[in-house]
Amino acid sequence: MLSWEKYWPDQLRERIKEAEAGGRKIHVYEGMADSIYHAFGRTAARRPDKTAVVDDKGQALTYGRLLDMTDRMAASLQKNAGIQKGERIGILLYNGPEFCVSYLAANKIGAVAVPLPGKFQRPEILSLLEKADVTTVICEEKFESWFENSGHVTVIVSKKGPDFGLDWMLHDLDKDEIKSGVGAWDDSAILMFTSGTTSRSKGVAMKNYQVMNSVEAYLETLRLTEFDSSVIATPMYHVTGMICILSVMLAVGGTVYLMKKVDADRILTCFLEHNITFYHASPTVFTMLLEKRSSYPIIPSINSFACGSGNIAPENIRKLKDWMPQAEFHTVYGMTETSGAGTIFPGGAADSPWIGASGIPMPDLRIKIIDEDDVELVENQIGEICLKGSFVVEEYYKQKVETITEDGWLKTGDLGYYNQAGYLYIVDRKKDMINRGGEKVCSFDIENTIHTLPRVVEAVVVGVPDPKYMEVPAAAIKLEKGISVRAEDIKEMLKTRVARFKIPEYIVFVEDIPKTHNGKVDKRMIKEWMRNIKEAASETSGGK
């Protein structure tokens, strides 16, 4: 088992104390705020004139102004919408101040923020509303008609105007109506759905202390301060945007630039024009940035990157280091069920002998690896990764599942191992491990090897059915523009790099790798592609 205490200094270990919440013992950081609203309020009191967020059009809100809008919205939600503590508020808004204010206002009154994917269609959204027991929805004007026949849901529409689409709640209020935040550590704060189809997604119920422990873990391990700034271009309804960037920066007093979509040129221009110091994104986004490298040869302000949500090839980490040598690249491993936190590379991954790992346990996290019989394994043995700690959630909303055990361990469904230095390696999703005639093939290993080949931009490996071997590897590869390579050439180059049975049987070249709504590689779609290609090839060859 890996336990966090071994890997962090005494000064940090001493900050984590035992406390009580809901009649049980929990761990918190010394001086930790009761909720994100309280943490943000501390910042606003300390630096009211500091810029907090800048919207997609360049309009800025100071901490003082953002606090005033949040307080007024909270009062309006209580007075006009009748929302009480514990009610679930759906937030169907794009990246912008409206999202920030809605999230913070809900947290202030002790309501539960339910971020909803703006990329979903109407039936998917309505399904999530029902699963989450949402009573009120705050939405963009374009979504208003979606809720016309939903009589049990109160709809608040964000209509564009001089006050960031929040004119509806900027009425005159007595100061007595703007009460202090009511949230406590053990109160529910966020109900966020995991990725996947609507029927398969689970509602992850996060409490204030879990969110705040995640925020504190990021601040401590990444050493972020009020002098830092960041960009949120990926949707804020994801845990990375909502907690790992927005909540973290508002708690520490940094500045966040909000963009409504990922645009590599706009992101890199923002880095240059506003001296951005910190950026947290998925491997997909970093791949997009690397494709623009020649147009932005020098970006001196970035101090650190954080990357999670999937497998990033070590080769791409080295390319980023070569491009921005002053920046430390922190590979992270977390998920919705860990409130975003998890493991982190404490120093720069590019310069480490453990490049390719996902780092060491963040403060107050324990990790164990188990086999199929739930027997705990030792170092360098591959099994399912299990996590336990102060930011790991205790339950899914109205769902009893075996992935959260009675003694608080989260079974992640990811396969990995840890080495003698305490670094965790993710080798695959349990469901994506390829079994080729009894030989186990880890897709991440083959993907990382393909990334080392010339002119490869992105690669994904999946397993497809095979009558002889049960399953064989297949790869979808994106090449640099204008480059033409044959599948046979790729296979030939791999012969000296990996065992023969690991070489993909089928290789297709694509213009773009398909992604899910939250920016992760869509392996389910790629598997379907590969099955179709395999079947077509079989029919062409007469089934031989």
ABEGO torsion letter per residue (X at the ends): XBBAAAABBAAAAAABBBBBBGGBBBBBBBGBBABAAAAAAAAAAABAABBABBBAAGBBBBAAAAAAAAAAAAAAAAAAAGBBBGBBBBBBBBBEAAAAAAAAAAAAAGBBBBBBBAABBAAAAAAAAAAAGBABBBBBAAAAAAAAABAABBBBBBBBBAAGGAAAABBBBBAAABBBBABBAABBABBBBBBEBAAABBBBBBBAAAAAAAAAAAAAAAGBBAABBBBBABBAABAAAAAAAAAAAAAAGBBBBBBABBBAAAAAAAAAAAGBABBBBBAAAAAAAAAAAAABABBAABABBBBBGEBBBAAAAAAAAAABAABBBBBBBBBAAAGGBEBBBABBAAABAABGBAEBBBBGBBBBBBBAAGBBBBBGBBBBBBBBEAABBABBBGBBBAABBAAGBBBAGBBBBBBAAGBBBBAEBAAABBBBGGBBBBAAAAAAAAAABBGBABBBBBBBBBAAAGBBBBBBBBBBBGBBBBAAAAAAAAAAABBAAABBABBBBBABBBBBAAGBBBAAAAAAAAAAAAAAAAAAAGGX
